Amino acid sequence: MKYLRSFFAPCVLVVVVVNVMSAQWELRYPDIPADQINDILFLNDSIGFVVNSAGSILMTADGGNTWKIKAHYQRNTFSKIKFLDRQNGFAISPYSHIGDDVSFVFTTDGGLHWGQGNIYMGDALAFLPLSTSVLLKSYSNAGIGKLDNFFGLWTVTYKMPYFFGGDVGVSFGSILQFQRLPRGRILALGSSDAAKRAGIISDSVSFILKSDDAGSTWDTLWCGLPYKAQTFSFFNDSVGWLGTELDRIYKTTDGGVSWRLQYSDSSQKYPIKSLSSPDGINIFAVNGSGRVLSSTDGGQHWQFIQV
């Protein structure tokens, strides 16, 4: 859902003269890249991307050691980035304030250049490209939609269950992320946190749906954990990681049927909100404070890194 905020922030480029005689300039705005990181994605062990709340898409070509801005859309908050293949990528900006006019951008050259698309993603919590013309998204009202036509008409293929809070129907929760596995199965990560807060349920807050027909129908693959899941990332059809509230990371080796705790830092009290693993050994995670965690041994040990 797009939110309207009642403030204006002018677009200003602030520069500082470093050496007047040699006319050198140092860029001071936007601050690069310390703004809140919302999603991270690696295509392989070298090439990766992050998107942030400042409207920037950043790329690394050396495994995360250095980052460069490849696109910047002032006043837009990018929440998710996905790649269909090595060349075709997409990012969405579903949150809005005055001056925000971008909800969907794309690249066709591996992330070097980005342009605006005309597909509406302002109400999307998560999305997944299945081809250059077929997309899935989860709505802010807790459904899953599929777009497979040139008319911009979305078909709802799944809706969360509802309970009644007073006289108003309230969704159990939301679908927060999608991923397509190498063999074609699509997984959707959901959380019934609203039902937990209302006392409707007390366990099995997190769940995963599966689809074997390109998102047209959905079945439950897994239900478990009394914590709200925020993100997951599968390296292949069997091995994957799941991030939840309270800075917890779980691992599966059976395709998401069962999970075991691999990392937790209760002192942080932030959710893990993005995960990516290019090779099943090196893993990157972003927590709710925007900090990036990394592991180089399949998740046995973790450390914070500077992006």
N, C-alpha and C positions, 0 to 999 in steps of 0.2 A: 504494500500500500504506500502511495506517495504521501509524505507529510509536508505541510506547509509551515515554515518557520517565519516568524515576524521580525527578521532582521536582515540587514544588507551588509555585505562585506565586499568592498570594491576590489577589483582585480588590479593589483599593484605589483610592479616589478621593481624590487629594491636592489640597487647595486651599490657597491662600495669601491671607491677608487683605491687600488692597492699601490699603484705607482703612477703618479701624475705624469712624470716625464715620459714613461714608456706607454702610457694610455692602456694599462692593463685593468681588467674588470673582474670582479668575483661575484658570481651569482649567489644571492642570499635568499631569494624567494622564487618558487616555492622551496621550503626546506626539504632537502633531498638526502635520504628517503625516510626520514624519521617519522613521518605521518603514520597514523594507525594502519597497520597492515591487516587486511581482512581475508585474503586467500593466497595460497601458494600452490604452484604446480610445476613439476619438473617433467620434461619430455624424455630426458635421458640423464646420464650422470653429469652432463655439462650444462645443458640448456634448461633454464627454468624461468618462471615469471612470478611476480607478486602484483597484487592490486591493492590500492589503499583508499582511505577516506578523503584524501586530497584530490582525487580524480586522476591519479597517475597509474600507468602500467609500466612496470620496470622489468628488465630482462637481464639475466646473467648468462654468460657463455663459458664460465670457468667454474661451474659447480657451486656457485654461491659466494665466491670470494669477493667479486666486485659486481656492482649492479649499475645499469644505466636506464634512464627514462626513455621509453620508446613512444609514449603518447601521454598527453596531459589534457584533461578536460576540466577546466576550472569550475569549481562549485558542484561537481558531481562526485558521489560516493560509490565507488566500485566495490561490489560485494563478492562476486564470483567470477572465475575465469576458467574456461574449458577449451581444449583443443580436440578437434575431430581427428586430425592426423598431424604430421610434422609441419604442414603449411597452413592449414585452416584453423583459426582460433576465434573465440568469442568471449566477450565479457559483458556483464550487466551492471546497471546502476539503478536499483529499484527505489532508492530513497531520495526524497526531493526537498529542496528549499528554493527560495526565489532565485531564479537564474539557472536552475538545473533543467536542461532540456535534452539530456542524453539518457537513454535507457538501455541501448544495445549497440555495441561496436564489434568490429570484426577485422581480421587480418587474413590475407591470402598468401603471404610471403614469409611465414614462419615467425611472425611477430615483429618484423622490422618496421612495418608501417600499419596504421590502423585507420579505419573509416567508420562513419556512423551508418547503422542499418535502420530500416523502417519497421522492424518488428517490435511490437510493444511488449516491454518487460517490466513496466513500472509496478506491476502487482506480483512479481515473481520473488519467491523466497529462494528457489534453486532452479537450475535448468540443466539440460543435457542435449547437445546436438547429436542426432543420429545420422545425419547426412547434411549436405549444404542446403537442403530444402525441408528437412523434417526435424522438429524440435519437441522436447518435453519440458514442461515447467511445473512447479508446484505453486499454487496460488496462496496468497496471504489468508484466504478463507479456508485453507486446509484441503484443497483438492489437487489432483494431478490433471493437467491438460496436455493434449497432443496437437501439434500443428503440422499438417501434411498436405496443405493446399496453398494456392497462390492468392487466396481471397482473405487471408488473415483470420480465418475462422478456427477457433480452438475447440476441440472436443474433450469434454471431461471424461476421463477414464477411471478415476478413483476419487472417492470422497471419504474423509475421516468420519468415524461415528460421532454422534452428538449426545449431549446430555442437556437437561433443562436447568438453567440457573434462574429461578423465578419463572417468568413467563418467556424467557429468551433462550433459544437454542444456542448452545456453546459447543464448539468443536473440542474433541478430546485433546487435540494438539496440532502438530504440523508435520509436513514432509520437508525435511531440511536439506537433503542432498540426494543426487543420483550418481550412479557409476555403471558403465557398461563393461562387463568382463570380456576377456579375450575371445571366449567362445560364443559371445553374443548375448548372454543373459544380462538383464538390466536389474540393478538393485536400487531400492529407494529407502533411505534412512528416515525413520519417523520417531517422534517423541510425543507421548501422551501426558505432557507435563501439566496441561490445564486440568485434566481429569484428576491428576495427583493432588494439585493444589485445592481442588474442590472436595477432596476426600472420596472420590468415586473409586479410585484405585490406590494401592499403596506399593505395589511391586510391578515388575514388567513394564516400566515406564518407557523404555526404549524398545524399538522393534525395527525389523528390516522386511520389506516387501520384495518379491521377485517377479519378473515378467520375462517370459520366453517368446513373446510375440510383439516385440518392439514397443512395449508400453501400452498396448491396447487393453490388456487385462492384467490383474495383479493377484498374487497369492502371498500369504504370510510365510516367510522363510524362518524367522527367529523372533522370539520375544524374550526379554530378560533385562536384568539390572534395574535397581531402584533409582538410577541416576538418569538425568536427561542427556541423551546423546546429542552431540553437536555436529560431528563430522566422521567420515570414514574414508579409507583409501585402500584399495586392493592392488597388489602388485601383479597377481595372476588370479586364476579361478579359485585358488585355495587359500593363499596367504594374504592377509589384510590387517589393518589397524583401525581402531575405533576410538575416538576422543569424546569425553563426556565432561560434565561439570566437575568442579573440584579438582581440576588439573589432572585428570586420570586418562591413561592410554591403555587400551586392551589390544590383544593380538588374537587372530584366528588362524588356524592352519587347515580348516575343513570347510572353507567357503562361506563362513559366517554362521554355521550351525551352532558353534559354541565359541566362547571367548574367555581369555584369562588376563588378569591384570598384569601389566608390564611396567608401568610407570605411574607414580603419584607423588604430588608435592602439595600437601595440605596447607603449607604456609602461603602459597600463592593465592589460593581460593579463586582462581580464574578457570573458566572452561577452556578446553582445547577446541578451537573452532576451525582449524584447517590442518590437513595432513597430506603429505605427498611422498612417495617413494619411487625413484626411477629404476631401482634394480633389486629391491627387496633387502638390501643391506644398509644403504644410506637412506635415512628417513628424516624428513623435515616436518615440523609442526609449528603452528602459530597459536598462541594462547590468547585469552581475552584481553590482555594488556597490550597486544600487538607485538610481543616479543617472539622471537623465533628460536625453537629448540631443534637440535639435530642429534642424530645417532649415526654412528659409522659401523655398528655391529649388530644390525637387525633389531635394535630396540633394547638391548641389554643395558646400555648406558646412554645417558643423555646429558647435553650441555647446552647453554644458551649461546647463540651466535649473534653478531652485529650485522644487520642488513643496511 
